[in-house]
Amino acid sequence: MKALKERILRDGKCFEGGILKVDNFINHQMDPILMKSMAVEFVRRFASTKINKVLTIEASGIAPAIMVGYLLELPVVFAKKKKPSTMENMLTTTVYSFTKDRSYDVCVSSDYLCPGDKVLFIDDFLANGNAAKGIIDLVRKAGAELVGMGFLIEKSFQHGGDYLRQQGVHVESLAIIESLDNCQIKIKE
């Protein structure tokens, strides 16, 4: 997606260790016009897919997932990183965060992720694929079907996308980062 790629090159910041910071337009301060454009692109890319629910994981996936859900007129569910004491019928899995360098439990109520659901997962980043693997586990535990995964930015050098595609997952990434070597952002054309 040209607008996203241009914005990453203009406003993204690179840090040692393969970290791309886009907090000035995606995951801290948000550009709602760009967010809407990205959601429109996801709707186009998944147009032939039967979906009845959009799923994400807190917190940075919520904004793009809400936009996609709004355009598709579908409910949006977000997996929580802290187990609420009030959640009933909880499904849980453990996810390792590359960014935070720790594991955490992720949960969702089976009242909102149900057998027969056709789920589209939307998130901001795909790196090693740990969050995606956790979501796949939650969808399986719910008896639902994962019909696709959409990511704003994929870091292809961390191979999460390779893993998911090898598992037969329909993955769509709006911008694919090939390298962040020497803190130079190289985007796949």
Secondary structure, 3 states (H helix, E strand, C coil): CHHHHHHHHHHCEEECCCEEECCCCCCCCCCHHHHHHHHHHHHHHCCCCCCCEEEEECCCCHHHHHHHHHHHCCCEEEEECCCCCCCCCEEEEEEEECCCCEEEEEEEECCCCCCCCEEEEEEEEECCCHHHHHHHHHHHHHCCEEEEEEEEEEEHHHCHHHHHHHCCCCEEEEEEEEECHHHCCEECC
